[in-house]
Amino acid sequence: MSTPVLSRPTSGKLVAGVCAGLARRFGLPANVVRLIFVLSCVLPGPQVLVYAALWIVLPKDTNR
């Protein structure tokens, strides 16, 4: 079994597909990853900057 490549899907995304891509890579439901991200925004830290960086760095999924 091959590990899914970390990329942003073109379908099933809400904003940029970062959470959906992370969820697919780690085998989690996308809504769980989205919820974790939203809850983490309550804590101080660079969550939004990390999301923006991943949006720029992660390639769009061309296979699906």
C-alpha positions in Angstrom: 0.0 0.0 0.0 1.4 3.4 -1.0 1.2 6.5 1.2 -0.8 9.3 -0.4 1.3 12.2 -1.5 0.8 15.5 0.4 -1.0 17.8 -2.1 -4.1 20.0 -2.2 -7.1 18.2 -3.8 -9.1 19.9 -6.4 -12.4 18.6 -5.0 -13.7 18.3 -1.5 -12.0 21.5 -0.3 -13.5 24.5 1.5 -10.9 27.3 1.2 -7.6 26.1 -0.3 -7.7 22.4 0.3 -4.9 22.4 2.9 -6.9 20.6 5.6 -8.4 18.2 3.1 -4.9 17.4 1.8 -3.5 16.8 5.3 -6.5 14.7 6.2 -6.0 12.5 3.1 -2.3 12.2 3.7 -2.8 11.0 7.3 -6.0 9.0 6.8 -8.3 11.2 8.8 -11.7 12.7 8.0 -11.3 16.2 6.5 -13.8 17.7 9.0 -11.7 16.5 11.9 -8.6 18.2 10.6 -10.7 21.4 9.9 -12.1 21.3 13.5 -8.6 20.8 14.9 -7.4 23.8 12.9 -10.3 26.1 14.0 -9.8 25.1 17.6 -6.1 25.7 17.4 -6.7 29.2 16.2 -8.0 30.0 19.8 -4.4 29.3 21.0 -1.7 31.9 20.4 0.7 30.9 17.6 1.3 31.2 13.9 -1.5 28.8 12.8 -2.9 31.2 10.1 0.7 31.8 8.8 1.4 28.1 8.6 -1.9 27.5 6.7 -1.0 30.3 4.3 2.5 28.8 3.8 1.1 25.4 3.1 -1.4 26.9 0.7 1.6 28.3 -1.3 3.9 25.4 -0.9 1.6 22.4 -1.4 1.0 21.6 -5.1 -2.5 21.1 -6.5 -3.4 17.4 -6.9 -3.3 16.6 -10.6 -4.3 13.0 -10.4 -7.8 13.4 -9.2 
